[in-house]
Every structure is written in C-alpha cells, then in structure tokens.
Amino acid sequence: MPEKKATKKVTGEAAVLAKITAMPAPYGKMGECLHALILRSAPVLQPTVWYGMPGYAKEGKTICFFRADKKYMTFGFTQEANLTREEGASHQLIESAWYFTALDDATEAKLSAIVRKVAG
C-alpha cells in the first residue's frame, strides 16, 4: 500500500506574503498594502493562509481574509470576527465583505477602521 504524504499546513507571514506575491497585477501590490494596513491597524492579528487566501487570525481563529477576483479585490470576515448589526437598523443584515479596485486614502481609512473594529 503506498504511503500517504503528510500535508503540512502552511501558515504564517511568509506563507501569506507568498500568496500575495502570486496574485496577478495590480492585485499583488494592493495585497502588499492591505497586508501592511491590517497588521498596522490590529497588531493582535496573526497572518495565516485560510482556504488558500491571505487571512488574519486572533487567538488561532481566522477573522478576516482577502483575495484577488477577476475584476475586484475582495476583503471579508469569517463568523469569528467581532461583527454586530448596525444599531437602529431596520434590517437584519450584517456587513461581511467588500469589493474594491484600488486603495486610495479614503478606502484605506475605511478598511483600517473596519479591521480595528472586528479585531476588537
């Protein structure tokens, strides 16, 4: 019977940076900026690879991730994130993902605030 090769879980900053480097242009550069923004905004988060995407974990549980899609960069949260329904909202929706095509100052500021909130 053939031996099964042990699969090693790839994790940590080096693995995340490798995933970012493999992203097609212009997403690789945006990924580098987003990676730095996440670590700066919530130093408690630890880089990890989550389902093949750059992810960021708190206490071993991935709370946010990003990926390059065909037309957009996607930034999202897992159910482990500190998410709350908008106070006073007339609906039951909770924001959990965003698409963007560039990282300008306003987008970076919004993402930084979101990361701080969900890492809290």
Secondary structure, DSSP 4 states (H G I P E B T S, - for coil): -PPPPPPPPPBSHHHHHHHHHTSPTTHHHHHHHHHHHHHHH-TT-EEEEETTEEEEEETTEEEEEEEE-SS-EEEEE-TTS---PPTT-SS-----EEEES---HHHHHHHHHHHHHHH-
